[in-house]
Amino acid sequence: MRRLALIALVLVAAAGIVAVASASGGPGGGDPYLVTAFFDDASFAVQGEQVRVAGAPVGSIAALNVCVAQTVPCRPGTLNKAAVTLELNDSRFAPFHANATCAIRPQSLIGEMYVDCNPGTAAAPVLQKIRTGPGKGSYYLPVTQTSSPVDFDIVQDIYQEPVAQRLAIILNELGTGLAARGSDLNAVIRRADPALGNTDQVLKILAGQNKELAKLATDSNAVLAPLAQQRTALAGFITQANTTSQASAARAADISKSIQLLPGFLTQLKPLMADLGTLADQGTPLASDLGQSAAALGREFQELTPFASAARTALINLGAGAQQSQAPLVATIPLAKQLDQLGTQAVPTATELNTLTASLNKTGAINQLMAVLFNGTNAANGFDSLGHYVRDELLVSDCTGYAITPVPGCSARFAKNSAAADVASAAAVSPASKAILSNAVTQAGASVARASAAPLNSLLDYLIGPGG
């Protein structure tokens, strides 16, 4: 808005390009060449922006000023004009001549400017040096040889409210201000001719792109229509984005530190990425093999579906059974605790029993005990032609031992004679024979007792010690 008012009122002069050279320096010298150019409008040029000749950078803007009569003496035609001091570092484009021109042009769409100059022809005299006022010591380029284009965005703003209304007010008041300054207005319009020419070229380019612009409008409508339908969501997104931006701004220091550490992280990440690349190269055959087996794996997973369905029923039944058995299992906890206590208390006894059974097995006591049982059984049982038989009363006599040949008086066979005959024959034995028979029976019983007691004595010696 301020730029539009300045242009409409023609109160702020266009900016000048100054290529300033030092007093001792000159063309071909080592010092920069300084020129101060006066403009009706500096067009938002700032210190440090480029100075170009035929598009090539030859220097930069060294300073910006405004010639005001109340502060310093101004040259004729420079009052309230923008004084731009240009510093040319390339001696091939110095000095500037009397027919030199400079213009401030836009460098990009974000508002950056640069100064485009033409040093003039060698047939014209060189520029005069400024003795007082802004740019003192540099060379003077008058405002009649400078121009600044009107920005395209300013032209567009004329058709928008409230710019149009304010422009109308300015134009209404402009007649009074320019009533006696027609010559000045004519000079400004003449100097604005390059800007109008550039505007005409822009309009020609836009006219040549009218189809593309029409298509852009159509496509924009197709894009913006869905956005209009989702304007509530879009507004919410903008609100959330604002909240996120505020949170990010609060952590600006941490974010800045993270960005500062990013180059080091990327440096350390580079070898890892190289290793990952090597791994990917080496894993390509494996991936190819997996790709070939993917179909078989797919079929296998498909065949697992029926199994999974059947297993689901089984797992449900198992869960139901587990739920039903939960109460009985919980009820066995006291018994388990008692068994745990019993097992803990039985550890010493079990240890001693283990030691006893191992010792019995190592010394052969088990075999000897079996021998005792076997020999004792033999001593208590009888044998005849029919086989073994169990006696209900232990008899110790000459007939106790096993014999292959018959022993007189020890026959255990069932004879045909009656029992009375056997009693009579036994009664017929003389007393002397009975004594001899009793002695023989006693010796035989002792022999059998000693034979049966040997394994038992060995077991007792092991259990209670020798001589116990």
C-alpha positions, 0 to 999 in steps of 0.5 A: 500500500505504501508503495502504491501511494508513493507511486500515485502521489509521485512524492518519493523519487525513483532510486538511483544506481551509483557506481562509486569509485574512490578519488584516488582510484579510477578505471583500471585501478585497484579501488572499487568504482563508485556511482551514485544514481538517483531514482524516483523510487528505489523499488524496495532495493536493499544494501548488498543486492547485485549490480549487473551489466548485460546480466553479469554481476559486476558489483553490489549496492553499497548504500541507500539514501534520500536527498533532503534539502533540510539536512544537506545541499542537494544537486539540482533535480535530486531533491526528495529522490532516492540516492543509491550508491553502487560499488563496481568491483570489475574495472572493465565496466568503468568509467560510466559515461554521460549516456549511461542508464540504470534500472531497478528490476525484480530478481525473483517472485519473492521481491528481491531486486537488482540494478541493471546498468549500461555504462554508456558508450566511450564517445560520450564524456564520463560522469561528473563527480559529486562534491556535496550531498549524498554520494559525495566523492562518487560519480553522479548519474541523474534521475533522467537516466534511471527507471524503476518498473512498477511491480505486477502485484501493485497493478493487480491490487488496483482492482481489489478493495479497498485499494480501488477506493483509496486509489480513487481518493488519491486521484481525486486529491492528485489534481490539486497537488499537480495543478502547477507541476505539469512539467514534473508529472510529464517528466515522471511519465516519460521516465516511466516509459520503460516500466510501461513497456515491460508491463506491456510485454508481460501482458503480451506474454499473458495473452499468449498463455490465455489458453493455459490460464483458462485451463489453470482456472478450470483445473483450479476450480476442480481442485478448489471445489472439493476443498470448499466442501471440506472447508471445516476439516481444512480450517481444523487442519489450519488450526492444528497447524497453528498449534503445532507451529506454536509448539515448534516455536517454543522448542526452536532452540532444540530444533536448531540444535538438532539441525546443527547436529544433523550433518554429523549424524548424516556423516555417521549414517553414510557408512551404515547406508553403504553397508545396507546397500551392500546387504541389499545387493547380497540379499537380492538372490535370497529375495529372488528365491523367496519370490519363487517360493512365495506361491508354495508358501501361499498355498501352505498358508491357505491349507492351514486355514481348515486346520486353524478352523478345527484347532479353534474348536479344540482350543475352545473346548480345551478352554472350557475344560480348563475352566471347569477343572479350575475349581478342583485344581484350586481345591488340591492346593492344600494337598499339594502343600501337605505333599510338599511338606512331606517331601521336605521332611522325607528328604533325610530319610530318603537320603539315608534309604538311598544310601542303604539300598546302594550299599546293599546292592554294592555288597551283594546283600540283596543276592544273599537275602534271596539265597536265604529265602530260597534255601529257607523255602527248600528247607521247609518244603518237601519233594516227591515224584509228584513235585514240591509240597509244603509241610505244615510242621517242620520236621528235622530227621534223616529224611529232611535232606534231598536224596536221589536214592531211597533212604530206608524208613524215609519213603514218602510214597503212597504204598498199597499197605494200610496205615495200620501195617505202617504203624506196626512196622514202626512199632517193631523197631528195637529201642537200640535202633531208635537211639541210633535213628534219633542220633542220625536225625539230630546230626542231619538236622544240624547239618541242614541248619548250618547250611541254611544259616550261612547266608543269614549270618552274612546278612546279619554281619552286614546289618549289625556288624561282625560278632554282633 
